[in-house]
């Protein structure tokens, strides 16, 4: 078996998430070889480029979703942590920052007569410009939306643990998406450069063939 026949194709490199790295065409003539024409090569490059752009659009949409989701998880975690600290009698517990409303904890640590804390007065958002006031009874249970119209009740420590794990997972996912987007945009640039190189090589080749034909015709 000859060296050419025994040569195995190189394995295409991929990033940690399995996105293939775009090959840079350094030598167009070698890339085309004896069997591939320019039109076929350009079609293959454009197909690969379309796949990279499709992945880029999907990941960009996912990044926007995570960027919206993470602040909501942080606000919810801050609220549940505040309720837990208040229930434990932490007098120095700071109130969570919230654009939706404020908290009014004016019971000075509890009601000695009733043996329990006064209700927590708060305002919460009903709609973009509509707020309401409410009193939150002292409780060890909260209800969390888990998505897809699913709500479950959790004890405060379990809710805090769940929200922390979800926040860590969302932040890690966002970092991964950002890395993949940067990688994809590099591959898109490489494929755009490949398109230009193949196209320009073909233009140059056609011009040289015309000049050669003109010279041969002049000699005749």
CORDA-V964091 format. One record per backbone hydrogen bond with DSSP energy under -1.0 kcal/mol. NH is the residue of the N-H (numbers start at 1). CO is the residue of the C=O. Records with the same first field share a line. If there is no record, write none. Layout:
# CORDA-V964091
NH->CO ; CO
This chain:
# CORDA-V964091
6->2
15->19
18->15
21->13
26->24
31->27
32->28
33->29
36->32
41->37
42->38
43->39
44->40
45->41
46->42
47->43
48->44
49->45
50->46
51->47
52->48
53->49
54->50
55->51
56->52
57->53
58->54
59->55
60->56
61->57
62->58
63->59
64->60
65->61
66->62
67->63
68->64
69->65
70->66
73->69
74->70
75->71
76->72
77->73
78->74
79->75
80->76
81->77
82->78
83->79
84->80
85->81
86->82
87->83
88->84
89->86
90->85
91->89
93->90
104->121
110->107
111->116
115->111
120->136
121->104
122->134
123->102
124->132
126->130
127->130
132->124
134->122
136->120
142->154
144->152
146->150
152->144
154->142
156->140
159->155
160->156
161->157
162->158
163->159
164->160
165->161
166->162
167->163
168->164
169->165
170->166
171->167
172->168
173->169
174->170
175->171
176->172
177->173
178->174
179->175
180->176
181->177
182->178
183->179
184->180
185->181
186->182
187->183
188->184
189->185
190->186
191->187
192->188
193->189
194->190
195->191
196->192
197->193
198->194
199->195
200->196
201->197
202->198
203->199
204->200
205->201
206->202
207->203
208->204
209->205
210->206
211->207
212->208
213->209
214->210
215->211
216->212
217->213
218->214
219->215
220->216
